[in-house]
Amino acid sequence: MANDEPHVLFDFTGAGAAGEWRTVNDGVMGGDSEGTFQVTDKRTLEFFGALSLENNGGFASVRSEAEKLGLERGDTLVARIRGDGREYTLNLYVNTPRTAFSYRAAVPTRKDEWIEVEVPLESFKATSFGRVVEDAGAVNPEEVNALGFMLSDKRAGPFKLEVEWIKLARAGAAK
């Protein structure tokens, strides 16, 4: 990025914006959580549903389709979100033979309030099945090929997270 402005990774203004995302919920392992998304008239991504703890469930997620994101060491992800007061995670995905693997960072929300969250790449922790993987090392930015949001706070019930955009800020650049 030649200038100091953050680079937009995802916004939801294009006609094909919804096709760039998909949901993955605990049904992949027998759970009953329901999570879906839509691109709204306000050009935001709305991720919503109901978290269930039945049948060893407890997560719902939305993620981008796989493509290189162009991340570099020292980068910070910045997202403008409006939530329901629950804590979500921002997940980074890489190609790996490990099962249910991602790098995660907590993203708190304020009920019905738009906020910008900044998540430096070095704050992401390697996880598999929601548990920290100590020997995985730090995320290699060049290997990240998707990102997304997950709810897995062990609290059954409805949820909603709205995302206006996700940007990439380089070290030393203005956010």
C-alpha positions as CSV (number, residue, x, y, z in Angstrom):
1,M,0.0,0.0,0.0
2,A,1.6,3.2,-1.2
3,N,-0.3,5.6,1.1
4,D,-0.9,5.6,4.8
5,E,-4.6,4.8,4.5
6,P,-5.9,1.4,5.6
7,H,-6.7,-1.0,2.8
8,V,-10.2,-2.3,2.6
9,L,-10.2,-6.1,2.6
10,F,-13.9,-6.6,2.7
11,D,-16.9,-4.3,2.4
12,F,-20.4,-5.3,1.4
13,T,-21.2,-2.8,-1.3
14,G,-20.6,-5.0,-4.4
15,A,-23.3,-7.1,-6.1
16,G,-21.4,-10.3,-5.4
17,A,-20.5,-9.6,-1.7
18,A,-22.6,-12.4,-0.3
19,G,-20.9,-14.9,-2.5
20,E,-17.6,-14.2,-0.9
21,W,-18.8,-15.6,2.5
22,R,-20.2,-18.8,4.0
23,T,-21.2,-20.2,7.3
24,V,-19.7,-23.1,9.2
25,N,-21.7,-24.1,12.4
26,D,-21.4,-26.9,14.9
27,G,-23.7,-29.1,12.9
28,V,-20.4,-30.3,11.2
29,M,-19.9,-32.3,14.5
30,G,-23.5,-33.0,15.5
31,G,-24.5,-29.7,17.2
32,D,-27.7,-27.8,16.8
33,S,-26.6,-24.1,16.5
34,E,-28.0,-22.1,13.7
35,G,-25.9,-19.3,12.2
36,T,-26.5,-17.6,8.9
37,F,-25.8,-14.3,7.3
38,Q,-27.1,-11.8,4.8
39,V,-25.9,-8.7,3.1
40,T,-28.3,-6.0,4.2
41,D,-29.8,-3.0,2.4
42,K,-27.4,-0.9,4.4
43,R,-24.5,-2.8,2.8
44,T,-23.4,-4.6,5.9
45,L,-22.8,-8.3,6.6
46,E,-25.3,-9.4,9.2
47,F,-24.4,-12.7,11.0
48,F,-27.2,-14.0,13.2
49,G,-28.9,-17.0,14.6
50,A,-29.1,-19.0,17.8
51,L,-26.3,-20.7,19.7
52,S,-27.2,-24.2,21.1
53,L,-25.1,-26.2,23.5
54,E,-27.1,-29.4,22.8
55,N,-25.4,-32.4,21.3
56,N,-21.9,-31.1,22.2
57,G,-22.5,-28.0,20.1
58,G,-21.7,-24.4,20.9
59,F,-20.4,-22.5,17.9
60,A,-21.5,-20.7,14.8
61,S,-19.3,-18.9,12.4
62,V,-19.1,-16.9,9.1
63,R,-16.0,-16.8,7.0
64,S,-14.7,-15.5,3.8
65,E,-14.1,-17.8,0.9
66,A,-10.4,-18.8,0.5
67,E,-8.1,-16.4,-1.2
68,K,-4.8,-14.8,-0.3
69,L,-5.4,-11.7,1.7
70,G,-1.9,-10.1,1.3
71,L,-1.2,-9.8,5.0
72,E,2.3,-9.0,6.2
73,R,4.1,-9.1,9.6
74,G,3.1,-6.2,11.8
75,D,-0.3,-5.7,10.1
76,T,-3.4,-4.9,12.1
77,L,-6.9,-5.9,11.1
78,V,-9.5,-3.2,11.8
79,A,-13.2,-3.9,11.7
80,R,-16.3,-1.7,12.1
81,I,-18.9,-3.9,13.9
82,R,-22.1,-3.6,15.8
83,G,-22.9,-6.5,18.1
84,D,-25.1,-7.7,20.9
85,G,-22.7,-7.3,23.8
86,R,-21.3,-10.8,23.4
87,E,-17.7,-11.7,22.8
88,Y,-16.9,-13.1,19.4
89,T,-13.6,-14.2,17.9
90,L,-12.0,-13.0,14.8
91,N,-10.5,-16.0,13.1
92,L,-7.7,-16.4,10.5
93,Y,-7.5,-19.5,8.4
94,V,-4.5,-21.2,6.8
95,N,-4.1,-24.4,4.8
96,T,-3.0,-27.0,7.3
97,P,-3.5,-30.8,7.8
98,R,-4.6,-30.0,11.4
99,T,-8.4,-30.4,12.0
100,A,-10.6,-27.5,13.1
101,F,-7.6,-25.2,13.1
102,S,-7.5,-21.4,13.1
103,Y,-5.8,-18.5,14.7
104,R,-8.2,-16.6,17.0
105,A,-8.4,-13.3,18.8
106,A,-11.2,-12.1,21.0
107,V,-13.5,-9.3,19.7
108,P,-15.8,-7.8,22.4
109,T,-18.9,-6.0,21.3
110,R,-21.1,-3.3,22.8
111,K,-24.8,-3.9,22.6
112,D,-26.3,-2.1,19.6
113,E,-23.3,0.2,19.3
114,W,-21.0,0.6,16.3
115,I,-17.4,0.3,17.3
116,E,-14.1,-0.1,15.5
117,V,-11.9,-3.0,16.8
118,E,-8.2,-3.2,16.0
119,V,-6.6,-6.6,16.2
120,P,-2.8,-6.8,15.6
121,L,-1.7,-10.1,13.9
122,E,0.6,-10.9,16.7
123,S,-2.4,-11.1,19.1
124,F,-3.9,-14.1,17.3
125,K,-3.5,-17.5,19.1
126,A,-3.4,-20.9,17.2
127,T,-6.4,-23.1,18.1
128,S,-7.8,-26.5,17.3
129,F,-11.3,-27.4,18.4
130,G,-11.3,-24.1,20.5
131,R,-8.2,-25.1,22.5
132,V,-4.9,-23.2,22.2
133,V,-2.2,-25.2,20.3
134,E,1.1,-24.3,22.0
135,D,3.5,-25.8,19.5
136,A,1.9,-24.1,16.4
137,G,3.8,-20.9,16.6
138,A,2.7,-17.5,15.5
139,V,0.5,-16.9,12.5
140,N,2.5,-16.6,9.2
141,P,0.7,-13.7,7.5
142,E,1.5,-14.9,4.0
143,E,-0.3,-18.2,4.7
144,V,-3.6,-16.6,5.7
145,N,-6.2,-17.3,3.1
146,A,-9.5,-16.5,4.8
147,L,-10.9,-14.8,7.9
148,G,-14.2,-14.7,9.7
149,F,-16.1,-14.3,12.9
150,M,-17.2,-17.0,15.4
151,L,-19.4,-17.1,18.4
152,S,-18.5,-19.8,20.9
153,D,-19.1,-18.2,24.3
154,K,-20.9,-21.1,25.9
155,R,-24.1,-19.1,26.2
156,A,-27.1,-20.6,24.4
157,G,-29.5,-18.1,22.8
158,P,-29.9,-15.7,19.9
159,F,-27.1,-13.6,18.6
160,K,-26.4,-10.9,16.0
161,L,-23.2,-9.3,14.7
162,E,-23.2,-6.7,12.0
163,V,-20.0,-5.9,10.0
164,E,-19.7,-2.7,7.9
165,W,-16.1,-3.4,6.7
166,I,-12.8,-5.0,7.5
167,K,-9.6,-3.2,6.7
168,L,-5.9,-3.9,6.8
169,A,-3.6,-1.3,8.5
170,R,0.2,-1.7,7.9
171,A,2.6,-1.0,10.7
172,G,3.3,2.7,10.9
173,A,0.3,3.6,8.8
174,A,-2.6,5.7,10.0
175,K,-5.7,3.7,11.1
